[in-house]
Amino acid sequence: HARLSVTNAALDGDTVLMVNSFAALVSGTTLFTVTLTEALVNNVVPDTNAANELTISTVSPSSAALVTLSLAWGRTMSVSIPAGSFAGDAVITLRVPYFMPVPTSMHNPALQATGIGMEITLDQAVQPVKAATLEVTYTDAEMAGVDRSKLVLARYDEGAKGWIPLESVSYPKQNKVTGKTTHFSLFQVMVLSAGVNLNGAHIYPNPFYPNKGHTQVSMDGLPEGTAVKVYTLNGELVWEGKASAAGLAVWYGRNKAGRKVASGLYLVHLESGGQKKIKKVSVVK
């Protein structure tokens, strides 16, 4: 049970009362309902998010785990965690977010919010060492008029105060989007439009700081199918990939052998429809 109390006080201005800490919860899905009782002069406005669904699960390092939350209005969200992702047992909470930060044009101005997402938190200050797979479903009504092939999952980066698109796959016929991440936080289904040429290509974060929580380098605003190659300054091929239907390619800062690359400046070679462009990205450890 959770109780939030403001005794004998008139609140000044618009105030949101929230409970974020709960005790004695067991694994499974829990529906929390918060009821406010007015005893003074405050004008209480109920929030439609006052009833919030979440699921709590303990994950063991010895086996893979699938944590799923089925929502009352017909959607589901889940996270699939490989074995060995954590050194010890970890308690994972999967919930419907209370709010979604508004996307800005700091990265890709074409990135559009849908308001559909999930929040994943842990009971300790650790992150998985292996990539987890996220899955979020949606209803036809929620995506009316949207080109579903352009849907991606994005993670909110607290440090950068912006949304970072994940390596994603959209399944329009199944009404779902999947994505991979090694950092649990706030996630949202977003619309990411591919570019018509390479002039609108974005690379971020740049510089890339893997020791400061950065997990990937996103390259978006690319035409679908753009060939992307990352080279050292000596011309050695480090990584290559192709842009998705949403115009996104993701590099995890590793070479072709799967090892983390050294600090330094790298060249990003982009090629699409006869057009070529070279950009730079720096890795700082």
N, C-alpha and C positions, 0 to 999 in steps of 0.2 A: 504494500500500500504506500502511496505517496501523498503528502499533504503540504500545501503551500498556504501560508497564513500571513496576512497583513492586518495587524490588530490596531484598532482605534486610530486610523490614519486616513486622511483624504489624499489620494494620489494626485500628483501635479502633472497635468498634461496626459497625453496618450501613453499608457504604460502596459507593457506585455508581461504577464506573469507566466513563468515557465518552470517546469520541473524536469531536470535532466539527470537526476541521480536516483537510482532505485536499489533497494536491498532485498535479499532473500529471493531472488528470481531464479527459476530453474529453466533448463533448456526447453524450448518450445515456443509457440506463438502466443503472444499476450496482447490483449486489447485494453488500453488505458483510457479511461474516461475521467476528465477533470471537470468538477462542478464548482462554480463560484457562488458563494452566498453573500449578498450585500447587506452590511449592517450599519453603514454610515452614510456618506453622501456621494459615493462614487457611482458613475453610470457604467454598468457592466454590459459589455457587448460580447455575446458569445462568438467564438471562432469556429469555423467549420473544421479546423484541424485539431479541435479540442480532443476528439477521439482519434488516437494515433495507434496504428498497428505496428508491431515489431516482433521479431523472432530472435531468440538467443540460443546459441549452440556452442558446446565445448569441442574444440578440434584437437585431435591427438596427432603428434608428428609422425606416428607410425603408419597412418593410413590416410587415404584421400577422403575428402568430405564434401558434401553438397548441402549447402544451407539455403533453404527456400522459404519465401514468404508469399502466401496466397492471400490476396486482398479481397475484401468484401465485395468490391465493385467489379470483380472479374479479371483483374490483372494479376500477374505473378512477377516476381523478381528473385534472382538467385545468384549465388557465388559458388563456383566450383574450385576447391582448393587442393592442389596436389599434395601427396605425402611428402614429408620432409620440409614443408614450407616454414615451420617454426621449430625452434630448438626444444620447446616443451609444450605442454597443454596451453591453449589459448582460447579465451572466451570471446566469441564474435557476436556482435549485435547488428542485425540487419533491420533497418526501419525506413518508413516513409519520412522524407525530410520535412521539417517544419517550414522551411523556406528555401528558395533558390536565389543566389546572388544574380543580379542582372548582368548579362554578358556585355563586355565593352569592345571597342574596336582596337584594343591594344595589340591583338594578334591578327585575327581575320574578321573583318567587318561583316563578312557574309555568314558568320556563325550565328544561327538563330535558335533561341530557346523553345522548348516545348512544355516545360514545367513537369515533365515526367522523369522520375529518377529515384534514386535510393541513396541511403547513407550507411556506410559500414564503419563500425568502430571496434576497437579491441580493448581488453581490460588491462593492457600493459603497453609501454612505449616501444613497440617493435613493429616491424613490417615483414611481410612474407618474402623469403629469399627466392621463391619461384613464382612465376606469373600465374595469377588466378584468372579464371574466366568468368566474366559477369554476363548475365542475361536479363533483359527487361522486356516485358511484353506491353502491348498497347491495344486499345480498341480502335475499330474503324472510325468511330466518331471523333476520337482524339486526333486522328491524323487525316481528317477530311481535307482534301485539296493539297496534301503534301506529297512530294515525290519521295516515296519511301526508300528508294535506292540511294538517296543522299543522307540517310540517317546514320549517325555515329553516336557512340558513347563518349562523353567527355568527363574529365576529372577536374574538380575545382582546386586550383593551386593557391593555398593561403598566402604563400610568400609573394607570388606574382600578382595575386588578386585577379586572377583570370581563369577561364576555362581552357583546358588543354585536351584536344581530341585524342582519344586512344586508338590504337590499332583495332579497327572494328569491322564487323560483317553485318550487313542488313539483310533480313529475310522478309521481304514484303508480303509474300503469300502466307507466311506463318505469323505475321504481326509481331515480330520480335527483332531485337538488335543485340549482338554480343560484342564484347570487347575484352581486352587483356590488360591487366595492371599488376604492378608489384607494390602499389601504395594504396592503402585503404583510406577513403575519406568520403567526400560528397560527389555523387555521379549524376549525370543528366543525359537523357536522349536529346540530341540536338541535330539540326539540319545544317549540313556543310556543303556548300555549292562548289563544284569543280570550276576551275578557271577555263577560259577560252583560249588562252595562250600562257606563256611562261612569265609574262610581265607582272602578273600579280602574285608570284610565288612568295611565300613567307616561310622563314625558318626560325624556330624558337623552341626552347629558350636558347639564347645565344648571347653570351657564352653559356656553355653547358657545364653545370657544376654537379657531378654525380655524388660528391661527398656532402652536398648541402640539400639533399632530398630530390634533386632532379632525376627522373627515371628514364626519360626519352627525349629525343629531338624530333619535333613534329615538323613536317614539310607539307604545307597545304596551299590551296589556291592554285593547284596544278591541274592541267587537263587530265582527264581519265586516261590511264595507261602510260603516263609519262615515265620514261626510264630514268631512274635515280641511281647515281653511283657516287660513293664517297671514296676519295683518294687521300693519301698522305702527300706532303709537299714534294716527296721524291717520286711520285707517280705510282705508288703501290696501291692496288685496289683493296679497300678495307671492307666495303659492304655494297650491295646493290639490291634494288627492289623496284616495284612499280606502284604508281599512284592508283588508288581505288576509284570506284565510281564517284565517290565524294571528293576526289582530288587530293587524297591524303596518303602520305607515305611516312612511316615511323622507323627511326633508327634508334636502337637502344645503347649506342655508344660502345658496341662490341665489334670485333673483327669477324672475318668469315669462319674462324675457328671457335667463335663464341667467347673469346677472352676480351676483357675490358681494354679499351685502347688507352694509350698514354696521353698525358697532357700535351697540347700543341694545337696547331692550326691545321684544319682539314679542308679540302676542296670538295664541293658538292657539284657534280656535273648533272645537269638536267637536259633531257632531250625529248621533244614531242613534235610530231608533224613537220619535221625538217628544221625546227627552231632549236637552238642550243643556247644554254646559259650556264655560267659558272658562278656559284656563290661560295662563301666561306663560312665555316663554323669553327669556333674554338672550344676546346675541352680543357677545363681547369680543375685540377684535383687539389 
